[in-house]
Each structure stands twice: as structure tokens, then as C-alpha cells.
Amino acid sequence: MGKTDEAEVAYGRALGLDPRHPEALNNLGVLMFQERRYAEAREFFAAATAARPAYEDAWFNLRDACSELGLGAECAAASARFDELSRRKR
């Protein structure tokens, strides 16, 4: 809805209550990614996957952020983990 500043503040408040909240971390990463702040997005996605290792969406997003940053090995690792999690759901 174009209210990225408000969303960033709201997710920041959520992290104030629970610094390892995976959805808040992932969603902040999405906001950063949309603003082409790929390095910051990568940090949020990595934190989300650390907080919840089976968080498929965060692995998908981490893969994309690493790709934008040219981090080939990290991108491949995130992609492999995403693929593994996706196969488990079938």
C-alpha cells in the first residue's frame, strides 16, 4: 500500500518484543529488498532462517538477495535448502 516507513516501524516494534521473530525479520527483509537495499535484506533473511531453520519463504528470499549481491556460493546454499524444504512438503 506504499506505507513502507510505517511497516518498517511496526516490524521494528515487533522485533523489540521478540528480536528473533521470524516473520517480522523476513518481512523487514522484503521491505529492504523492495527498496533495493539487498545487503540489509540479506541480513534480515539470514536472521529469519536462523530463527526458524525450516522457514521456506525466508530461504527463498535469502536466495534472491544473495543473487542480487553476487554471492554465488551463499545463493546456491540457500537455493539448495529451499529446494530441500519444498521437496519435504510434497
Contacts in CASP RR format, 6 or more apart in sequence:
PFRMAT RR
TARGET T0000
AUTHOR 0000-0000-0000
METHOD contacts of the structure
MODEL  1
MGKTDEAEVAYGRALGLDPRHPEALNNLGVLMFQERRYAEAREFFAAATA
ARPAYEDAWFNLRDACSELGLGAECAAASARFDELSRRKR
4 31 0 8 1.000
4 34 0 8 1.000
4 35 0 8 1.000
7 27 0 8 1.000
7 31 0 8 1.000
8 28 0 8 1.000
8 31 0 8 1.000
11 24 0 8 1.000
11 27 0 8 1.000
11 28 0 8 1.000
11 31 0 8 1.000
12 24 0 8 1.000
12 28 0 8 1.000
14 21 0 8 1.000
14 24 0 8 1.000
15 21 0 8 1.000
15 24 0 8 1.000
15 25 0 8 1.000
15 28 0 8 1.000
18 24 0 8 1.000
20 47 0 8 1.000
20 50 0 8 1.000
20 51 0 8 1.000
21 51 0 8 1.000
22 48 0 8 1.000
22 51 0 8 1.000
22 52 0 8 1.000
22 55 0 8 1.000
22 58 0 8 1.000
23 48 0 8 1.000
25 44 0 8 1.000
25 45 0 8 1.000
25 47 0 8 1.000
25 48 0 8 1.000
25 51 0 8 1.000
25 58 0 8 1.000
26 44 0 8 1.000
26 45 0 8 1.000
26 48 0 8 1.000
26 55 0 8 1.000
26 57 0 8 1.000
26 58 0 8 1.000
26 61 0 8 1.000
28 44 0 8 1.000
29 40 0 8 1.000
29 41 0 8 1.000
29 44 0 8 1.000
29 45 0 8 1.000
29 48 0 8 1.000
29 61 0 8 1.000
29 65 0 8 1.000
30 41 0 8 1.000
30 61 0 8 1.000
32 38 0 8 1.000
32 40 0 8 1.000
32 41 0 8 1.000
32 44 0 8 1.000
33 41 0 8 1.000
33 61 0 8 1.000
33 64 0 8 1.000
33 65 0 8 1.000
33 68 0 8 1.000
36 68 0 8 1.000
38 65 0 8 1.000
38 68 0 8 1.000
38 69 0 8 1.000
39 69 0 8 1.000
41 61 0 8 1.000
41 65 0 8 1.000
42 62 0 8 1.000
42 65 0 8 1.000
42 66 0 8 1.000
42 69 0 8 1.000
42 71 0 8 1.000
45 58 0 8 1.000
45 59 0 8 1.000
45 61 0 8 1.000
45 62 0 8 1.000
45 65 0 8 1.000
46 62 0 8 1.000
48 55 0 8 1.000
48 58 0 8 1.000
48 61 0 8 1.000
48 62 0 8 1.000
49 55 0 8 1.000
49 58 0 8 1.000
49 59 0 8 1.000
49 62 0 8 1.000
49 78 0 8 1.000
49 81 0 8 1.000
52 58 0 8 1.000
54 85 0 8 1.000
56 82 0 8 1.000
56 85 0 8 1.000
56 86 0 8 1.000
56 89 0 8 1.000
59 78 0 8 1.000
59 81 0 8 1.000
59 82 0 8 1.000
59 85 0 8 1.000
60 78 0 8 1.000
60 82 0 8 1.000
62 74 0 8 1.000
62 78 0 8 1.000
63 75 0 8 1.000
63 78 0 8 1.000
63 79 0 8 1.000
63 82 0 8 1.000
66 72 0 8 1.000
66 74 0 8 1.000
66 75 0 8 1.000
66 78 0 8 1.000
67 75 0 8 1.000
END
